[in-house]
């Protein structure tokens, strides 16, 4: 049964052009340029959006700078900023279904998953408000012969480039700590999925967030995104996306010596030992690889299975994957929706072809899924064979897992770490001692035990190697990133 579109969502989507939002006002591209965002579940145009150019980005950064320097936001006590941000959290929570429907339609995310993402934004905002309120902005340091302390201040205008797979959730991960610390924000959403970020900027104005604190600049990556990352007047940059684009962003920021946080891709491993509960592990890994159609950077896409249970485990996973209900994201019975775009659709299919051409065995054939709709649907797929295969080495960003057996613990760890990525791996075993031992030896920012895709407020989440740099998210370390420190010293 299809979920009924809410009147407020229909009204929002009916707008002729969705502009950016800067300084509390809607803005449009100086050249009148626009782009279209498409419902990936049916291929229909969802909305027309202003495509801001470099001059528009300049104006947004100027406004954010003025708001930081001239308004009271940065100088408000943390608890008073928290009052504003809690009002925003309350307003988002009250409109959870509205925002979730916008998110679902725009990026192909199953509606229930979109609801979870909206709640995650709310929880993130409240979490960082609490941290900021209880953080001392001056820390006394014991230093022989000196009186010393570190004093913390917000940086100023902070820039964010948000990807298309979790547009609303990741917007929350970015702007929440920055605003809680007293910074102003300029957010460039992905051109495939800009609508929920635009919506929340209007909502911030409605609940009284001062003008210029939260600014949204929709546009293409090569124009608006490039102009934002190379701008000399931003104080910090946070980018989430592919390693290829991450390098460009880091290079642009490096030219201006702007600190940059990169949250990039992954090729996570699940190391499954022979004493695991096979049914439970198979169910959880199948759910992980089909969650948001595999478009999750920290997903487990290499399944390393100990030899004695390899065949049984693979058969269990194949049976479960064959039963996954693929369909439109706004239908109750759907378990896996479309990928975000035609480009991503082709990418997944091309990787399957390239993997097979390099010798991978097809365990479960993927390919185009026939749902009766003109959308970007693919079937889940399993490949196996040499881990040197392109499908085992490169990030596909779709519901595709690559299987390989291993003999013992040492080999399982070695295979898991044999990748240029380093975001998240998981270990599966009935022996918790072994689980902790293996997880602690992963060359990755995150090691999960008997589960996957586990991100908890208060626990640092970030990557190493090609999966990122510059610190993690959703923890106290994240909040501290959005303060600059001054060492104050007096000789005694």
FENSULWO-V188964 format. One record per residue. N is the residue number from 1. RES is the residue in one small letter. D_CENTER is the distance of its C-alpha to the mean C-alpha in whole Angstrom. Layout:
n->[N	N]
res->[RES	RES]
d_center->[D_CENTER	D_CENTER]
//
This chain:
n->[1	2	3	4	5	6	7	8	9	10	11	12	13	14	15	16	17	18	19	20	21	22	23	24	25	26	27	28	29	30	31	32	33	34	35	36	37	38	39	40	41	42	43	44	45	46	47	48	49	50	51	52	53	54	55	56	57	58	59	60	61	62	63	64	65	66	67	68	69	70	71	72	73	74	75	76	77	78	79	80	81	82	83	84	85	86	87	88	89	90	91	92	93	94	95	96	97	98	99	100	101	102	103	104	105	106	107	108	109	110	111	112	113	114	115	116	117	118	119	120	121	122	123	124	125	126	127	128	129	130	131	132	133	134	135	136	137	138	139	140	141	142	143	144	145	146	147	148	149	150	151	152	153	154	155	156	157	158	159	160	161	162	163	164	165	166	167	168	169	170	171	172	173	174	175	176	177	178	179	180	181	182	183	184	185	186	187	188	189	190	191	192	193	194	195	196	197	198	199	200	201	202	203	204	205	206	207	208	209	210	211	212	213	214	215	216	217	218	219	220	221	222	223	224	225	226	227	228	229	230	231	232	233	234	235	236	237	238	239	240	241	242	243	244	245	246	247	248	249	250	251	252	253	254	255	256	257	258	259	260	261	262	263	264	265	266	267	268	269	270	271	272	273	274	275	276	277	278	279	280	281	282	283	284	285	286	287	288	289	290	291	292	293	294	295	296	297	298	299	300	301	302	303	304	305	306	307	308	309	310	311	312	313	314	315	316	317	318	319	320	321	322	323	324	325	326	327	328	329	330	331	332	333	334	335	336	337	338	339	340	341	342	343	344	345	346	347	348	349	350	351	352	353	354	355	356	357	358	359	360	361	362	363	364	365	366	367	368	369	370	371	372	373	374	375	376	377	378	379	380	381	382	383	384	385	386	387	388	389	390	391	392	393	394	395	396	397	398	399	400	401	402	403	404	405	406	407	408	409	410	411	412	413	414	415	416	417	418	419	420	421	422	423	424	425	426	427	428	429	430	431	432	433	434	435	436	437	438	439	440	441	442	443	444	445	446	447	448	449	450	451	452	453	454	455	456	457	458	459	460	461	462	463	464	465	466	467	468	469	470	471	472	473	474	475	476	477	478	479	480	481	482	483	484	485	486	487	488	489	490	491	492]
res->[x	x	x	x	x	x	x	x	x	x	x	x	x	x	x	x	x	x	x	x	x	x	x	x	x	x	x	x	x	x	x	x	x	x	x	x	x	x	x	x	x	x	x	x	x	x	x	x	x	x	x	x	x	x	x	x	x	x	x	x	x	x	x	x	x	x	x	x	x	x	x	x	x	x	x	x	x	x	x	x	x	x	x	x	x	x	x	x	x	x	x	x	x	x	x	x	x	x	x	x	x	x	x	x	x	x	x	x	x	x	x	x	x	x	x	x	x	x	x	x	x	x	x	x	x	x	x	x	x	x	x	x	x	x	x	x	x	x	x	x	x	x	x	x	x	x	x	x	x	x	x	x	x	x	x	x	x	x	x	x	x	x	x	x	x	x	x	x	x	x	x	x	x	x	x	x	x	x	x	x	x	x	x	x	x	x	x	x	x	x	x	x	x	x	x	x	x	x	x	x	x	x	x	x	x	x	x	x	x	x	x	x	x	x	x	x	x	x	x	x	x	x	x	x	x	x	x	x	x	x	x	x	x	x	x	x	x	x	x	x	x	x	x	x	x	x	x	x	x	x	x	x	x	x	x	x	x	x	x	x	x	x	x	x	x	x	x	x	x	x	x	x	x	x	x	x	x	x	x	x	x	x	x	x	x	x	x	x	x	x	x	x	x	x	x	x	x	x	x	x	x	x	x	x	x	x	x	x	x	x	x	x	x	x	x	x	x	x	x	x	x	x	x	x	x	x	x	x	x	x	x	x	x	x	x	x	x	x	x	x	x	x	x	x	x	x	x	x	x	x	x	x	x	x	x	x	x	x	x	x	x	x	x	x	x	x	x	x	x	x	x	x	x	x	x	x	x	x	x	x	x	x	x	x	x	x	x	x	x	x	x	x	x	x	x	x	x	x	x	x	x	x	x	x	x	x	x	x	x	x	x	x	x	x	x	x	x	x	x	x	x	x	x	x	x	x	x	x	x	x	x	x	x	x	x	x	x	x	x	x	x	x	x	x	x	x	x	x	x	x	x	x	x	x	x	x	x	x	x	x	x	x	x	x	x	x	x	x	x	x	x	x	x	x	x	x	x	x	x	x	x	x	x	x	x	x	x	x	x	x	x	x]
d_center->[29	27	25	27	26	26	29	26	24	26	28	24	24	28	27	29	26	23	23	21	22	23	26	26	27	26	26	26	27	30	31	30	27	25	23	22	19	20	20	19	21	24	24	25	24	22	23	24	22	23	22	23	24	25	27	25	23	26	27	23	23	27	26	24	26	29	27	26	30	32	30	31	27	27	30	30	30	26	28	29	25	24	26	25	21	22	24	21	19	22	22	19	20	23	21	19	20	21	17	16	18	17	14	15	18	15	13	15	13	16	17	17	14	13	15	14	10	13	15	12	12	15	15	13	16	19	18	17	21	22	22	23	26	27	26	29	29	32	32	36	36	40	41	45	47	44	43	39	36	32	31	28	27	24	23	23	21	17	15	12	10	7	6	8	7	5	7	9	7	5	8	10	8	9	13	14	15	16	18	20	21	23	21	20	17	17	14	13	11	11	15	14	12	14	16	14	13	17	18	17	18	22	21	21	24	26	26	27	24	26	26	24	22	19	19	17	18	17	18	18	16	20	21	19	17	19	21	19	18	22	23	25	25	21	21	18	15	11	10	6	8	11	14	16	15	14	17	18	16	18	21	21	20	23	26	25	25	22	19	16	13	11	8	9	10	12	15	15	19	20	24	26	30	33	33	30	30	30	29	27	25	25	24	21	20	20	18	15	16	16	14	12	14	13	10	8	8	9	12	16	17	20	22	25	28	31	34	36	34	32	34	34	30	29	32	30	27	28	30	27	25	28	28	24	25	23	23	22	19	21	24	24	25	22	21	19	18	18	15	14	17	20	19	16	19	22	19	19	23	24	22	24	27	27	26	30	32	31	32	30	31	30	30	28	28	25	26	26	26	28	27	30	27	27	23	21	21	22	23	22	23	25	26	28	30	30	27	27	27	24	22	22	21	19	15	16	13	15	17	19	20	23	25	28	30	31	34	34	31	32	31	28	26	28	26	23	23	24	21	20	16	16	12	14	17	19	23	25	28	31	32	30	31	30	27	26	28	26	23	24	25	22	21	17	15	15	18	18	21	22	19	15	12	13	11	14	14	17	16	14	11	11	12	16	18	16	12	12	15	15	14	12	10	12	15	18	18	15	17	20	18	19	22	25	28	31	34	37	40	44	46	49]
//
